[in-house]
Amino acid sequence: MKLVVRVKLLPTPVQAAALEATLHACNEAATWAASVAFETKTQRPLQLRKHTYAEIRLRWQLGAQAAQHAIKKTCDAYTALRANLRAGRYGRPGSRRHTRAAGKPIAFRPQAAQPYDDRMLSWQHQARTVSIWTTGGRLKNVAFTGQAEQLEVLTQHRRGESDLVCQGGKWFLIATCDIDEAAPNAHPVGFVGVDLGIVNIAVTSDGARHCGRRVNRRREQDRKLRSKLQKKNTKSAKRRAKKYAGREARRNKDINHKISKRIVAEAERTGRGIALEQLTGIRERARLRKPQRTTLHSWPFAQLGAFIAYKAKRAGVPVVYVDPAYTSQECSQCHHIERGNRPSQARFSCRVCGFVDHADHNASHNIRQRGWMAWVCGARSTAPELTLIA
């Protein structure tokens, strides 16, 4: 399976300036190539190369490999745009958003990621340095750092290209690693049902509950702070907002990693699989009041599900997805479904058999049972092919 490992570069000021100039040149060239592709309707690498390669080499002084990657990056961007248009992520054809997305050439940010192959980038793992191509010449002895686990995976399993990216003034290399998968458990003894929510981020059928009340309070404080700084609109407010940018996303990501690691470890220890809800389209299906919409839309449920799936795949734990319909209203004992079975957010009380339990715990049992039935009926484990270690 493929994993993506992000390591932090520690360039000197001179090296950082060279890297910044390189990113700007590559992205300017890619933006120009995108405009040529839009005008000539040539969005395949071989065809676009005939129109742009020589000009990119001459105007931006890019090396052969860098020019090739800038052209390929442009074509990949148009491929992704077409896929998003077909999937309806920009609205219906003819809508303002769809027309705006399809009616102009793609433009790249000055510090957008630039791919590097082994001809442009070499790793010295013992010294923890890299040698990297720039428009001003090749930079040697650029230091990098990362977590011990990340660096071990990088040393043993790195394959293919790496992306140079600048985020918040910090430099990173995002490397693709191809690692061996664990032998999948083809005969699980059962399944761990996982119910995802907002008040409780994740509740398992074993009774483990990962409460989100404290997290939600912190997120509400962050939202109020952002709103306050945006209203002030002063230089100091903007500076402070930039300092705090991404803080909530990083915190959420860290929480999701910890939760997913515990769930997968328990399933692996007991020889079971994991049953998750298929939450595709939850934002369209959910009917909530305006204050609740912000909370629902800002929590990365898909990220948590993806973390569970890829960690499970790495450990050989099967994962199945089930229909989430009525899992919160169905009794896990007699399977009677009624809205009145859930008199409050936290309480479940069956109107037929009298079974009483925590609502999320009852839902996780329903997910567990549906996961087992799906597995018996021939469902197979699925997990994303590409995931970020952080």
Secondary structure, 3 states (H helix, E strand, C coil): CEEEEEEEEECCHHHHHHHHHHHHHHHHHHHHHHHHHHHHCCCCHHHHHHHHHHHHHHHCCCCHHHHHHHHHHHHHHHHHHHHHHHHCCCCCCCCHHHHHHHCCCCCCCCCCCEEECCCCEEEECCCCEEEEEECCEEEEEEEEECCHHHHHHHHHHEEEEEEEEEECCEEEEEEEEECCCCCCCCCCCCEEEEEECCCEEEEECCCCEEECHHHHHHHHHHHHHHHHHHHHCCHHHHHHHHHHCCHHHHHHHHHHHHHHHHHHHHHHHHCCEEEEECCCCHHHHCCCCHHHHHHHHHCCHHHHHHHHHHHHHHHCCCEEEECCCCCCCECCCCCCECHHHCCCCCEEECCCCCCEEEHHHHHHHHHHHHHHHHHHCCCCCCCCCEEEEC
